[in-house]
Amino acid sequence: MNSYKTYICLALLALSGCKNNDGNSPQTLTPQIRYEFSGGAGHYNYAPSIIQDQYGIRYGFICENRDPFKIVDYVYLYKGIPTEKGYVWQPGTQIIEPSESGWDNCHICDPDVREFKTTYKGETYNWIMTYLGVDRWDCNHNQIGLAISKNIEGPYIKFDKNPLVAYQDTTKWGVGQSTTIVKDSATIQLFYHSTTENGPFCMREIKLNDLDNIVLGEEQSIPFLSANSYPAMSDKYIYMVSETRVSPIKEIPTWVGDVCRLAYKPRTEDLAGDKDGWIEIGHAGPEETGFPRNHNPGILTDTKGYMLSDDELVMYFTPAMTGENWLWSYDLYSATFNLKSYFK
């Protein structure tokens, strides 16, 4: 299982930003690729939400199967400790699982955790998790749920009025793959994949500080982006990583992309506008990673969904082989982009 890892260059040198022929826009960056962690033989890891606290500790919330070689998604937490040689990841811990019945009784995955104070049944909670739940083994009828905790490491309690964002049609994919950015003390911005008429990528503003009085904003279309996209904000820019398809996808897994693209826009631009405006900074594809599939990207942020700095962006993603062992090659990698050289 681990022999394929020798195929990857463990440390590709980041290219410095330079001017292209028009003299204005910097060329795209080549990221530094690193292996991060694995669930072990017979396990898969994907859909990372990784946040860093004030002490530099990283918390990685991801999808993983509990039982070896059995395909049922759970949410796991991996804790990364900073050392002189980089981050050392502790073994993963299961923190939330499918329900015995109801809307999320098959798979529970695509977690996204943020520091956000809310009240529920007379108690105050400091952390929220949005997640995808599904009740059909054909993977249609996905919906978005909410769980809350007083501590970042749990325990996480499912909201009793889930799903937070419902989807009625059982013949279509639904809504899911959510990411949140904390707008203020009362409101979050929820970004997600949707197979409504507004899809494939949408956003809602949701008033969520009192779970007895949730205000679910209208779904807005965010055009020019693929379904599996993940945003992060800085003071100047909004960054977006997206799973894309560049080369022909013929071998399994045909349902995931081959390139994870990093792009940005100034925050002054309208996300829902009718002009594209996304500028590519770089990407992680087969040439950069050594793998034919590269998918489910996320961005390292602070605890509220904002960039740690404009000097560097760390994208976490899952590469994969093709062929019969595709699923068991799902480990977690990172791609680090030197933004300081790009914007100089």
C-alpha positions in Angstrom: 0.0 0.0 0.0 2.7 2.5 0.9 5.0 1.8 -2.1 3.2 4.4 -4.3 4.2 7.1 -1.9 7.8 6.8 -3.1 6.5 8.0 -6.5 5.8 11.5 -5.1 8.4 14.2 -4.7 8.1 15.0 -1.0 9.3 18.5 -1.4 8.8 20.4 -4.7 10.5 23.8 -4.6 8.0 26.6 -4.7 8.6 28.8 -7.8 9.0 32.5 -7.2 6.4 34.7 -8.7 7.6 36.4 -11.9 6.1 38.6 -14.6 4.6 37.1 -17.7 4.8 38.5 -21.2 2.1 41.1 -20.6 4.3 42.6 -17.8 1.4 42.8 -15.3 0.2 39.4 -14.0 2.5 37.0 -12.2 2.7 33.5 -13.5 1.1 30.6 -11.6 3.0 29.1 -8.7 4.1 25.5 -8.3 3.2 24.4 -4.7 5.3 22.4 -2.3 3.6 19.0 -1.9 3.7 17.1 1.4 2.2 13.9 2.7 0.3 14.6 5.9 -1.5 11.5 7.3 -3.4 8.3 6.6 -6.1 6.3 8.4 -4.0 3.2 7.7 -4.6 0.1 5.5 -8.3 -0.3 4.5 -9.1 3.3 5.4 -9.7 6.4 3.3 -9.4 10.1 4.2 -11.0 13.0 2.3 -12.9 16.3 2.6 -10.6 18.1 5.0 -11.6 21.1 7.2 -8.4 22.1 8.9 -8.1 25.0 11.3 -5.3 26.4 13.4 -5.7 27.9 16.9 -3.7 30.7 18.6 -1.1 28.2 19.8 -0.4 26.9 16.3 -2.1 23.5 16.9 -4.0 22.3 13.8 -7.3 20.4 14.0 -8.2 18.4 11.0 -11.9 17.3 10.6 -12.2 14.8 7.8 -14.2 11.9 6.3 -13.0 8.4 7.2 -14.4 4.9 7.4 -14.4 3.3 10.8 -14.2 -0.4 9.8 -11.3 -1.4 7.5 -12.4 -1.9 3.9 -16.0 -1.1 4.7 -17.4 2.0 2.9 -19.4 4.0 5.4 -18.4 7.6 6.1 -17.8 8.9 9.6 -16.2 12.2 10.8 -12.8 11.9 12.4 -10.5 14.5 14.1 -6.7 14.5 13.6 -4.7 16.8 15.8 -1.5 18.3 14.5 1.2 19.4 16.9 3.9 21.9 15.6 7.5 20.7 16.0 10.9 21.8 14.6 10.5 19.2 11.8 6.9 20.2 10.9 3.5 19.0 12.1 3.2 15.7 13.8 -0.4 14.3 13.6 -1.9 12.3 16.4 -4.0 9.2 15.5 -7.5 10.1 14.4 -10.5 10.0 16.7 -14.1 9.4 15.6 -16.2 12.3 16.8 -19.6 11.9 15.0 -21.3 9.0 13.2 -24.4 8.3 11.1 -27.7 8.1 13.0 -29.5 4.8 13.4 -32.4 6.2 11.4 -33.5 9.4 9.7 -32.0 11.8 7.2 -28.3 11.0 7.9 -28.4 7.2 8.6 -26.2 6.1 5.7 -23.1 8.4 5.5 -22.0 11.4 7.5 -19.2 13.4 6.0 -17.8 16.7 4.6 -17.4 18.3 8.0 -16.6 22.0 8.5 -15.9 23.3 12.0 -15.8 26.9 13.1 -15.6 28.9 16.3 -19.0 30.5 16.7 -21.0 31.1 19.9 -24.6 30.0 19.8 -27.3 29.1 22.4 -29.3 25.8 22.4 -31.8 24.6 25.0 -30.5 27.1 27.5 -26.8 26.2 27.1 -24.1 28.1 25.3 -21.8 26.4 22.8 -18.6 27.7 21.2 -18.2 25.5 18.2 -20.4 24.6 15.2 -20.0 21.8 12.6 -21.9 21.7 9.4 -21.8 18.3 7.7 -23.3 16.3 4.9 -25.8 13.6 5.7 -27.5 11.1 3.4 -30.2 8.5 3.8 -29.8 6.7 0.4 -27.1 4.3 -0.6 -27.2 5.6 -4.2 -25.8 8.9 -2.7 -28.7 11.0 -3.8 -30.8 13.2 -1.4 -27.8 14.7 0.4 -28.6 17.4 3.0 -26.7 19.7 5.3 -26.8 19.2 9.1 -25.5 21.0 12.1 -23.7 19.8 15.2 -22.5 21.9 18.2 -19.9 21.6 20.9 -18.5 23.5 23.9 -15.0 22.4 23.0 -13.2 22.1 19.7 -12.4 18.4 20.3 -16.0 17.6 21.2 -18.3 16.0 22.1 -20.4 17.2 19.2 -24.2 17.1 19.6 -26.5 17.0 16.6 -29.1 19.7 16.3 -32.5 18.1 16.8 -34.1 20.1 14.0 -31.7 18.9 11.3 -31.3 19.1 8.4 -30.2 22.7 8.5 -30.4 23.0 4.8 -32.9 20.5 3.4 -33.4 19.1 -0.1 -36.6 17.3 -1.1 -35.8 15.5 -4.4 -34.6 12.0 -3.8 -33.6 11.5 -7.4 -30.8 14.2 -7.4 -27.6 14.7 -5.5 -28.9 17.4 -3.2 -26.9 19.9 -1.1 -23.6 19.3 0.7 -19.8 19.8 0.8 -20.4 22.8 3.0 -17.9 25.4 4.2 -18.6 28.3 6.5 -17.1 31.7 7.1 -18.1 33.6 10.3 -19.4 37.0 9.2 -20.1 38.4 12.6 -21.3 37.3 16.1 -24.7 36.4 14.8 -24.2 35.3 11.2 -22.3 32.8 9.1 -21.9 32.5 5.4 -22.5 29.0 4.3 -21.0 27.9 0.9 -22.0 24.6 -0.6 -22.6 22.3 -3.6 -26.2 22.3 -4.8 -28.2 20.6 -7.5 -30.9 23.3 -7.3 -31.4 25.7 -10.2 -28.8 28.0 -8.5 -26.0 25.4 -8.5 -23.5 23.9 -8.7 -22.0 26.3 -6.1 -24.1 28.4 -3.8 -24.0 30.5 -0.6 -26.5 31.5 2.1 -26.2 33.9 5.0 -27.6 32.3 8.1 -28.4 33.9 11.4 -27.3 31.1 13.8 -26.5 32.6 17.2 -29.8 31.4 18.7 -30.8 27.9 17.5 -34.4 28.5 18.5 -34.6 31.4 16.1 -32.5 30.5 13.0 -32.9 32.8 10.0 -32.1 30.8 6.9 -31.1 33.3 4.2 -32.0 32.8 0.5 -29.8 30.6 -1.6 -27.5 32.6 -3.9 -25.7 31.3 -7.0 -21.9 31.8 -7.1 -21.1 31.4 -10.8 -17.9 30.3 -12.6 -16.9 27.7 -9.9 -17.1 24.0 -9.8 -19.3 22.1 -7.3 -16.5 21.1 -4.9 -15.1 24.5 -4.0 -13.8 25.9 -0.7 -13.3 29.6 0.2 -11.2 31.5 2.7 -11.1 35.2 3.4 -8.3 37.7 4.0 -8.4 41.4 4.5 -7.9 42.0 0.7 -8.9 38.8 -1.0 -11.2 35.8 -1.1 -9.3 32.7 -2.0 -11.0 29.7 -3.6 -9.7 26.1 -4.1 -11.8 24.0 -6.5 -11.7 20.4 -7.7 -11.6 20.6 -11.5 -11.3 18.3 -14.5 -8.5 19.1 -17.0 -7.6 15.8 -18.6 -10.0 13.2 -19.9 -11.4 11.2 -16.9 -11.8 7.6 -18.2 -10.4 5.3 -15.5 -12.1 4.9 -12.1 -12.6 6.9 -10.1 -14.3 8.8 -12.9 -16.4 10.9 -10.4 -13.5 12.9 -8.9 -11.3 15.5 -10.6 -7.6 15.5 -11.5 -6.6 19.0 -10.6 -7.2 21.2 -7.5 -7.0 24.8 -8.5 -6.2 27.8 -6.3 -7.7 31.2 -7.4 -8.5 34.5 -5.9 -10.6 37.7 -6.3 -10.4 41.0 -4.5 -13.0 41.2 -1.7 -14.4 44.3 -3.4 -15.7 42.2 -6.3 -19.2 40.7 -6.2 -19.1 36.9 -5.8 -22.5 36.6 -7.5 -21.6 38.9 -10.4 -21.9 38.0 -14.1 -18.2 38.3 -14.8 -15.7 35.6 -14.0 -12.9 37.5 -12.4 -11.2 34.5 -10.7 -7.4 34.6 -11.2 -5.5 31.3 -10.9 -2.5 31.4 -8.6 -1.6 27.7 -9.1 -2.8 24.2 -8.8 -2.0 20.7 -7.6 -2.4 18.2 -10.5 -0.7 15.0 -11.7 2.5 16.8 -12.7 2.8 18.4 -9.2 1.7 15.4 -7.1 2.5 12.3 -9.1 -1.1 11.1 -8.8 -3.7 11.0 -11.6 -6.5 12.2 -9.3 -6.4 15.1 -7.0 -9.6 16.1 -5.3 -11.7 17.4 -2.3 -9.5 20.4 -1.5 -9.7 22.6 1.6 -7.8 25.6 2.9 -6.0 25.9 6.2 -7.7 28.8 8.1 -8.0 30.3 11.5 -10.9 29.1 13.6 -13.4 31.4 11.9 -12.6 30.7 8.3 -10.1 33.4 7.6 -6.5 33.3 6.2 -3.7 33.1 8.8 -1.7 35.5 6.6 -1.4 36.6 3.0 2.2 35.3 2.8 1.3 31.6 2.4 -1.7 29.4 1.6 -1.9 25.7 2.6 -4.3 23.7 0.6 -5.2 20.2 2.0 -6.4 17.7 -0.6 -6.7 14.0 -1.4 -4.8 12.3 -4.2 -5.7 8.9 -5.7 -4.5 6.2 -7.9 -6.7 4.8 -10.7 -7.9 1.2 -11.0 -9.2 -1.2 -8.4 -7.3 0.2 -5.4 -8.4 3.8 -6.0 -10.3 4.2 -2.7 -7.6 2.8 -0.5 -5.1 5.3 -1.8 -7.1 8.2 -0.3 -4.6 9.8 2.1 -4.3 13.4 3.0 -1.7 15.6 1.4 -0.9 19.4 1.5 0.1 21.9 -1.2 1.8 25.0 0.1 1.7 28.1 -2.1 4.2 31.0 -1.5 1.8 33.9 -1.8 4.5 36.4 -0.7 6.4 35.8 -3.9 3.3 35.8 -6.0 2.0 39.2 -4.8 5.4 40.9 -4.6 
